[in-house]
């Protein structure tokens, strides 16, 4: 049996993956990871970029939950709502 994933859910999961990759890159450039997390969340939540339009406001905890859901993979289907 083939499972159908709605287009909107797929779009959200891919946006989450893109945001996580941006966050990891942002953290990589910082010595203070905690401050980098707060700065990244603030930048995202005050932007009007494409990912903000899809995901809305995020929190630091949400980023960490999504990262844990991936469990070291790049499988966007683990991030489906």
C-alpha positions as a printed Julia matrix, in Angstrom:
81×3 Matrix{Float64}:
  0.0    0.0    0.0
  1.37   3.4   -1.01
  1.05   6.21   1.51
  0.04   9.62   0.23
  1.67  12.69   1.74
 -0.27  15.92   1.21
  1.71  18.59  -0.62
  1.3   21.07   2.25
  2.8   18.6    4.75
  5.72  17.88   2.44
  6.32  21.62   2.03
  6.36  22.12   5.82
  8.75  19.2    6.38
 11.15  20.45   3.71
 11.02  23.97   5.17
 11.85  22.53   8.6
 14.83  20.68   7.13
 16.05  23.84   5.37
 15.71  25.84   8.58
 17.6   23.21  10.57
 20.45  23.28   8.06
 20.62  27.08   8.26
 20.58  26.87  12.06
 23.41  24.33  12.15
 25.5   26.55   9.88
 24.7   29.6   12.04
 25.77  27.72  15.2
 28.97  26.48  13.55
 30.18  30.08  13.22
 29.67  30.86  16.91
 31.62  30.08  20.07
 28.56  30.48  22.31
 25.99  27.97  21.02
 23.27  29.04  23.43
 23.49  32.68  22.38
 23.64  31.61  18.73
 20.38  29.69  19.23
 18.6   32.72  20.68
 20.0   34.99  17.97
 18.93  32.61  15.21
 15.39  32.28  16.59
 15.11  36.06  16.9
 16.34  36.57  13.33
 13.89  34.0   11.99
 10.92  35.31  13.99
 11.46  38.9   12.83
 12.0   38.06   9.18
  9.55  37.96   6.33
 11.42  35.32   4.38
  9.9   32.33   2.65
 10.59  29.91   5.53
  8.9   32.23   8.03
  5.82  32.37   5.8
  5.62  28.56   5.86
  6.6   27.83   9.46
  5.65  30.96  11.35
  7.31  31.71  14.67
  9.63  29.1   16.12
 11.35  28.53  19.44
 14.75  27.23  20.42
 13.12  24.11  21.87
 11.33  23.42  18.62
 14.63  23.47  16.72
 16.12  20.97  19.15
 13.03  18.71  18.9
 13.19  18.72  15.1
 16.9   17.94  15.21
 16.22  15.02  17.56
 13.46  13.77  15.25
 15.95  13.58  12.39
 18.2   11.36  14.51
 21.31  12.16  12.47
 19.68  11.7    9.06
 18.56  14.11   6.34
 15.22  12.3    5.9
 12.64  15.09   5.67
  9.77  12.61   6.11
 10.66  12.39   9.81
  9.69  16.07  10.07
  6.21  15.7    8.6
  3.54  17.39  10.74
